[in-house]
Structures are given as structure tokens and as C-alpha cells.
């Protein structure tokens, strides 16, 4: 059969090219002494990385709700002051303004505390994750007799054949889970 349709055949838009078939991973080169790993991919696609992301998201959702509630209370008091401040006694207005300032300070403190708590949670989860992944990377490196494993972020070029990311994710996902912290 001809490679192109005859000139009389109706054309239905742009020429269609089949999508390239997914290439199987290239085998790790025998004798390679350096491997690459994409730690961001491990963190974002492994079960443990996804669980850590879910913990961070749940924390953010909870703190956002708390801050929103406190912000609404402060906004309500401010609206009350703006709308009814002129009919309040001087003492009542002064007390409401004092209460509003206190609420605003508390809201600022809560925001700062939430940011600090988030940083601490992220640091804790990252340390825990690194503690879990380091022995797996070391095990893969020893099995392949590697001299070094480099993060892809630090490499300008490297063949995908020396990328051990998928293997590390597979092993991390199948590794026994640590006992939950009390």
C-alpha cells in the first residue's frame, strides 16, 4: 500500500501521526559507577510522600479554618464599631476598640504560630522521609556497586538509563511501614 493516500482522497484536517509507544525503561548499564535520583519525584509519587503531603494539607485546612473563624469574629466587631460606634457611649466604644485590637493581635499571633507549626511539621516529615529513603538508596547503590548517587537537580546531563528513581519508589512503597509514633 502507498505511504500517502491518493490525491483524490478527502483530507480531514492535519495529518494524523500515531502517538509514540511508551518506551520500557532502559536497563541499568553494566559497569556504571554513578546513578541519578529525582528525590522530588520520589516524594511526590511514593505512597509515603503522598501521605506526608496529605498530612500537610490536612494541617493547612485545619489552621485555615481556625484563622478564618477568628478573622470573621474580628471583622464582625469592626463592622459593629463602624456601624454603631457613633451611638455607643465613649466607654463602650473604647472597650470595643480595645477588644478589636486584642483580637487583631491574637489573629496575628495565631498566623505566626500556624506558620511556625507548619515549618516544624514539614521539617519533621522531611527528616522522617529522609530517614526512610536513605537506607533504600544505599541498598540500591551497593547492589549496583555504585560510587555515587546524585540528585538530578545537580546534573546538567545524564542518560535516563542510570536513573534509579523508579526502583527506589518501588522499594520504598513495598518496604515495611515504621511503627506509628505515640
N, C-alpha and C positions, 0 to 999 in steps of 0.2 A: 504494500500500500504506500501511496505517496506520503511524504513527511508533512506536506502542507495540503489543505483542502483545495479542490479545484477553484479557479477564479469565479466560477458561477455560483458557488455555494454561498448561501446568505451568511453574513457576519453578524454576530450578536454582541458586539462590544469589543472590549480589549481581549487580546489573545489570552487564553487560559493556560497557566502553567501549573502542573501538579505541585503540591506542597512537598518540600524535600522530606524524605523519610527520616525519622529520628535516628541518629547515629548511636550505636551502642558505645558505651564508654571504652576508650582506648585502654588496652592493657598497660599496666604499670611497666615501664621499661626496665628490663633486667640490667642490673649494674648501676641504676640511678642512685645517687647518694643524697639528693635533695628532693624534698617534696613540698608542695604548696597546700595550704588550707585556707578556706574562706570562713573565718570564725563568725562573721555576721550571718552567713548562710546557715551555719550550724545553729546559731542562737535563734534564728527566725524560723527554721523548718524542723528542728528536732522537737520531740514531744516535750522534753524538759524546757526548752527555750519558749515554746508556746505556753506552757504552764506558768512560767515566770512572767511572760507578757500579760497573761490573764490576771495574775496577782496584782501587777502594777495597774492594770486597767480597773480592776475592782476597787483598789485603793483610791485611784483618781475619782472614780464615780462617787464613792462614799464621801470623800473630802469635798468634792464639788457640791454635793447636796447639802452638806453641813454649812459650807460657806454661803451658798445661795440662801439658805434659810436665815442665817444671821444677817445677810445683806438686805433681805426683804424686811426684816424687823427694823433695821436702821432706816431703810427707805420709808417705811410706814411712819416712823417717828418724825423724820424730816418733813414728810408731807403734812403731818398733823401740825407741826410747828409753822410751816409756810401758810397753811390754810387758816389755822385758828390762832396763830400766835398773837395777832392783834387784839383778840378778845380775851386772851389769858391774862391773869394777874402777872405782875412783874416777877413775883416769886415763882409761880407755876412755869412761866416761860423760861426763867433762868434754870429751874430744875430740869425742864425738858431739854434745854440746850446742853446742860451738863451731862444728862443721860445719853444724848446723841453723841457727844464727843467720846464718852466712855465706850459706847457701842462701836464707834468707828475705830478706836484704839484696839478694842478686843478683836474686831474683824481683821485689822492689820496683823495683830499678833497671831491669830489663827492661820492667816495666809502664810506667814513666815514659818510657823510651826509645821504646817502641811508640806511646805516646800522642803524643809529640813527632814521631815519624816520620809518623804518620797526619796530624797537623796540617800538616806540611810537604807531604805528598803532596796533601792536599786543596787547600792554597793553590796549589801548582804547577799542578794540574789546573784550578783555577778561573781562574788567570791565563791559562793556555793557552786555555781555553774563551772567556774574555772577549776575548782577542786575536783569536780566530777569528770571534766573533759581531759585534764592534763594526763592522767594515767592511761586513758584510751589513746591519746595521741602518741604517748611514749610507747605503748604496746605496738601500735601500727608501725612506728618508726623502727623499733627493734626487730620486728618480723621482717621488715623490708630492708634491714641493715642500712638505714639512712644515717647520714652525718648531721643533717639539719632539716627542720620543717619550718618553712617561712610562711608568714601571713601574706595572702595575695595582695593586700594593701601596700606592702613594701616592695612589690616586684613589678618592674616595668613590663617584662615579657616572660612568659613561661608556657610550655606546652601543656595542654589540658591532661595529657597522659600522666603527669606527675601530681595531679590534684587528688588529694586523699579526703576531701570534704565529704563526699557521699559515703565513703567507708566509715568515717568517724561518726557521722549521723546515724548510720545503720547500727553500729556497735553501741552508741550511746542510748538509742531507743530500745535496744534489746538487753542492756545492762540491768542488773537488779537495782531496784529503787532503794535509796537510803531510807533508814527508819525515820519516820516523821519526828521533828523536833518537838519537845514538850514545852 
